[in-house]
């Protein structure tokens, strides 16, 4: 299987780039892919590229602050929020006062409602470009240890946020994924991201599309490339 990086189109067969090149003038006259999706030739290319990606592998970017050895040993695991938070207290509880631990547990209990658990537990989220490094969406994930299952209630809590920031390294995990395992809320997501990347290459003012995706299966360490980020 080929591996396609939708952030830079590496791995996408040349034939699709040649077809996209035929419509450079179309991409140059618009700043939004949505304005072009009703044009049949663009929509056909989105669908063709999406189908190709679906039969191969794509790169997913997972932003996190973590201990590198944990990633090398375990990869990305599927766990409930309760498992993640209990593991955090067991491993790092000694960093906090008893008063802080009580505050942390109460804040978790209040914040992680049934709705929050439904959208966070037992799944892993990915982006498929590195846009989040430029628009600020990855900032909190890279600054605070443990992912949103740990740090969400404490980003503004003095004392606790500094301790969360002191654990681990800011990382982009570049993961090889099968689109068959991924879920999104968008039709033809991989084709749209790829064509949006091409659009931006031709027209730097064009808005770059990215789409959140998630899966319910772990990612083994052998399918992860670890990249350090300075925050």
Secondary structure as UniProt FT lines:
FT   STRAND          3..5
FT   TURN            6..9
FT   HELIX           14..21
FT   TURN            22..23
FT   HELIX           24..28
FT   HELIX           33..35
FT   TURN            36..38
FT   HELIX           40..54
FT   STRAND          57..66
FT   HELIX           68..74
FT   HELIX           81..92
FT   HELIX           93..95
FT   HELIX           98..111
FT   HELIX           114..120
FT   TURN            121..122
FT   STRAND          124..127
FT   HELIX           132..135
FT   TURN            137..138
FT   HELIX           139..143
FT   TURN            145..146
FT   HELIX           148..151
FT   HELIX           152..154
FT   TURN            155..156
FT   TURN            158..159
FT   HELIX           160..165
FT   STRAND          169..178
FT   HELIX           179..181
FT   TURN            187..188
FT   HELIX           189..202
FT   TURN            204..205
FT   STRAND          213..215
FT   HELIX           221..223
FT   STRAND          224..228
//
